Amino acid sequence: MAMRFETPLVPARLIRRYKRFLADCTLADGREVTAHCANPGSMLGLAEPGMKIWLEPNDDPKRKLKFGWRLVDHENGHFTGVDTSVPNRALRAALQDRQITELAAYDTVRAEVKYGQSSRIDFLLSGSGLPDAYVEVKSVTLCRRPTLAEFPDSVTKRGTKHLNELADMARSGRRAIMLYLVQRTDCTAFDLARDIDPGYATAFEIARAQGVQTLCYGTRISPRGIELGPAIRTLA
């Protein structure tokens, strides 16, 4: 099942991204607008002036900004999804439809369940006769070498905290899973960006040694929507 955008996206050109969550853009008719950028990372390689991007307009009176930046169009048939809220929406549908082979036995999917140290797990899965599965999801958008996706694109203390909490779950006998969703259509393998955040890489190795499982899936992306793609080979 695809996650469709609520309103049709419109093309634009990026002028600049600033203050992390703001992006000035030029629409096809020449108007300049400011769009919300729902991505706290560095967006390395994805925020160069002049890039073709896709915005989602809205007429919500409660929103100050009337556009949200959703995609980068690489103009070679490939796209990158830059909205970090999208993976959880797309994955919830995929989990409910049992599209992820390794988790298909679970029939109950709950989102944002409290656990650990004042945290919420992205998804808690349960099923008859099965140990509960704690699934943390990370959006992957970095690509520095052809066809290789990497995470993270900046230092992420929050991500390290999540790995530590998953390790705690695994030590207590629960099933703990780190699921990387690659929001790029031009990558066929995944690895950690150890040079960008060595601390995250160390936490990953510790978590894996404690029994945390790693899954990595790709996406199919177009201006119409985003859906789960095939499993991606992981080098991590």
Summary of the structure (lengths in Angstrom):
residues: 236
radius of gyration: 18.0
end to end distance: 28.3
largest distance: 59.0
contacts: 761
relative contact order: 0.16
helix: 17%
strand: 45%
